[in-house]
Amino acid sequence: MPSPHRYAPKVLVNLRRLGQLVVLSEELNFHRTAERLHMTQPALSRSIRQLEQEIGSALVVRTTRNVRLTELGQRLVDQASPLLEQLDDVVSDALGAARERRGQLRVGFKAGAAGRLLTPTVMAFEAENPEVEVELHRLDWVDQIEGLLDDRVDVAFVWLPLPVKGIEIAQLMSEPRYVGVARDHRFATREHLTIDELRDEPVVTARSVPAEIARWWSAIPRPDGSTPPTGATADSVEEMLEIVARGRGTCFVARSFEAFYGRPDVVFIPVLDLEPAPIALAWRAGEQRAIVSAFRDAAARAGAALAAETALLAPVVAESAR
């Protein structure tokens, strides 16, 4: 006779808490783990304690200096990790199939990254696929990839560079980079600048963005190998602009940034010799649904059209920069 607990063990362990333990085993730090899981540190601590109660034994050793797993905790993580990954795949496939049947596509965007691409892409896709419902989801500054990996969106407009583990990308176009300065800054009346002229200007950096990406956006190091002064740090676009407006630093952004985040006390100036910022469409690796492919095609066409428009404007911009 089969066991009555084959699919319902006597001790029902919360899978969400088990996943949290796996992430904690990777970070060995409650603060960083809570940030990755988009929860508070006290809530994470309570959840791990509840998991330990469900298991009936300590899984984590906490000291003032470090965090480590107990022998049982490590054993649980080693055995549970591949099972959780398989479960994620099974659930993701089922959800994807269900969305495809009911004709739904979730599109993630960050205003600056989507720029002028979002509207023409969605309009073209809807015209060609009237049976598909498009859901738009605004992504936070540090949430471009997590929205895809957490299966909150199916595709997302993103800035490059970014980590690509678990996702695939197609670059659509690129935009010139600008520097943001306070309205009363000594450079505020300039029509354009070079990166060398900004060598002594403090740069506002993002706390939650991977260091290598933050350094690329901030042009660190500079072409001559030097490192500019570091200004204050920020967790959001709004915080960054507030710091810049108060004259405590500068920030580097793409051209369309001003249209979506502009404010009267911050001036955005072209930096002529900075590498452009690439804009891409991203999706989960292995995604094969037809509606995702159709959206990628629509985005590629919109990107090509805007790139051509930008190329036509380039001679005018170059002439004004002389």
N, C-alpha and C positions, 0 to 999 in steps of 0.2 A: 504494500500500500504506500503510495507516495507520501512524503512528509507534508503535513498541513502548513509548514512554514517555508516551503520552497520559494514562494514569492512574497512572503510576509514574515520575516524573521521575528522571533519572540521579542528581541530588543530592536525597536524601530528607530534606526539612526537617521537623523535629519540630514539629507544629502547636501543641503545648502551649507550646513555647518561643516560637513566633511570637506566640501570644496574650499571653505575658508581655511581649514587646517592645511590643506595642500598648498595654498598660496602662502600661508605663514611659514611653511617649511622652506619655501623658496626665498623669502625675504629675511626670516629670522629677526623680524622687527615689527612690533605691533603697529607703530605709526605708519610705516610704509605700506604694510599690508592693508590697513584700514583705508588708506588713500587709493590703493589699487581696486579695492572692493567698493569704493564710493560709500563708505559708512564711517561712523565715528569710532574712535579708539575704544571708549568705554563699551559701546555696543558690541564690538568685536571681542573684547575680553569676556563679556557676559556669554556670548555665543559659544566661545571655546570652552568655558566652564560648563555650560549646559551639555556640550558634546562629551566632555569628560564624565559627567554624571550619567549620560546615556550609556557610555562604554563601561563605566564603573571603575575607572582607573585614571591616573594622571597621564596626560599625553604631552604636556609642555612643561618645561622647567623655566621659571621666570626668575631672574635676578636683577639687581640694579644695573648690571653691566651688559648682560646679554640674554638672549632667548635661545633655547635649544629644545629639541624634541626628546622625549624619553625613548627608551628602546621600543616600547609598545607603540608610541606615537609614530616613530619612524617606520615601523613595520606596517602600521595602518596606512600611512601615506604611500609607501611603496606598492602596496597591494591595491589601494583604492584609486590611485592616479590613472592607470590605464583603463579601469572600469568607468570612471567618471568621464574620461575622454570619449569612450565608446558610447556612453549614454548621451553625451552632448551631441555626438554625430547622429544617433538614432532620432533624438528629439528634433534636431535641426532639420533632418531630412523630412520628417513627418510634418513639421510646421511649414517647410518650404512647399511640399506637395499640396498641403491644404490651401496655402495662399495662392498657388498657381491655379488650383481648381476654381477658387472664387475670384480670381483675377485681381490680385492686390500686389502692389509694389511699394515698398517703403524706401524713400529717398532721403538720405541724410545730407545736411548741408550746414556750413558755417558761412555766414553772410559774406565775409571777405573772400573765402575760397571759392564759393559758388559764383560770386560776382555776377557778371552779365550772362553766364552760361546757364544758370538754373532755369529761368523762364523759357527761353527758346527751346531748350532740350525737352522740358516737360510738355510744352505745347506741341512740339513735333511728335513726341512719343504718344501723347493722347490722341492726336489726329490719326495716327496710324494704328493705334490699339484702343479704340473707344470702349472696348469691353473691360479694360483694366482700370482699376481704381488706384490712383497715385496718392500715397500718404507722404506728406512732407514732415520731416523731423529736424528741428534745429539742433545742431551739436555744439557743445561748449568748446572752448578754446583748446582744452587738452583731451577732448573726447573724440577726435576724428576717427581713430582706429578702433577704440573700445566699442563704439556703437555698432561696428560691423562684427567684431569678435564676440560681443555679447548677444548677437542676433536681434538687436533693436532696429537695425535698418538692413536693407538688402544691398544697396549701393550707396556711395557717399562721395561728394566732391571734396577733395582734400588738397592741401598744399604739400609739395615736395620740398626737401627730402623728408622722409619719415620711415619708421621701422616697417619692414614689409613681411615679417614672419606671419604666416597664416593668411595673407591677403595677396591679391594680384592687382596691378594698377595699369592704367593706360594714360599717358600724358596727353592732355588736350591742347594746351597752349601755355604761354608764359607771359608774365607781366614785368615791366621795369620796377625796380625797387626805389622807394623814397625814404627819406629820413623825416621823422616828426620832431619838431622843436616847439618851444613855447612861443606865443605870439610876440613877446618882447625879447626874444633871443637875438643875438647879434647877427645870426644868419637868416632871420625870419623874412627879410625882404629879398633874398637872393632868388634868382630864377632857377638855378641849378647849382650843384656842389660836386666835388670829387671826394673820394673816400679819404684821401690824404688830408684834406682840409678839416676832416672830422676826427683826426687822430687824438686830439686832446679832450674830446667830448665824452662825458660819462654815458654809458649805455644801460638802459633799463633791460633787465633780463627776466625770464619767466621761471618761477620756481618749479612748476609742475611739468614743464616740457623737458624731454630728454636732453642732457647736456650738449650732445653733439649737434642736435637740431637747433637749440638755442644759440649755439656759437655760430652756426651757419647764418642764421637770420641776422645776427648782430655783427657779421663780418669780422669774426675773431678766429684766427689772427688776421691782421691786415696784410695786404700784398707784400709789404716789406718785412713781415714776420713779427711786427710789434703787436702789443695788446693794449687796447684803449682802457681808460679807467672804467671800472664797473660801478654803475649807479645802483639805485634801489631795485628790489625785486618785486614782481607782481604775480598774481594768480589769475588775472583776467584782463581782457582788453580794457575794460573800464578803469581798473586800477592802474594799468600802464599809462593810459592817457592822462589820468589825474596827476600822476607823478611827473609826466612830461610838462603838463600845463603849469605846474608849480616850479618849473625850471630846475628840477632835480635830475634831469637826464634827457637823453634822446632815445628814439626807438626807430627801428628799421621795419618797413612794411612794404606791401605791394601797392601798385598804383590805385587799384580799385578800393583800397582800404578807406580812403577819404570819403568816397561816395556813401559808404555804409556806416562809418564810425566817426565822420568828421565832426568837429566842434569848433566854435569860434576862437577859442584860446589856444589852439594848436595849429601849426602850419606844416604842411607836407611838401617837401622839396625833392625834385628828382636828383638821384645820385648817379652821375653819368657812367662811372666805371665799375658799378656793382653788377655781378651776375644776376640775370633776371630770375624771378621766382616762378617755378613751374606749377601749373594747376593740373590735377589729374582726377580721374574717376577711379574709385577703388571698390573691390568686391571680395568676398571670401574666396580663398583658394579652393578650386574644385567645383565652383558654382557652374551649373550647366543648364539652368532653366532658360527657356526661350525668351521670357519677358525681360530677363536681365540682359541677355544678349541684344535684344531690341533696344533697350535703353542705352546700352553702351554705344550702339551704332548712332543713335540720335545725338548723344553727347559728342561723339567724334565729329559729326557733321557740324554741330554748333561751334565746337572748338575751331574747326578749320575755317569757318566763316568769319569768326571773330579774329583769328590770327591774320587772315587776309586783310581784314579791315584795319588792323593795327599796322600791318606792313605798309598800307597805303598812307597812313598817317606819319610813318617814321621819317620820311624826308622833311616834312613840315616841322617836326619836333627837332630834328637835327639842325635845320636852318635857324630855328629860334634859339638854339643853344650856342650858336657862334657868337 
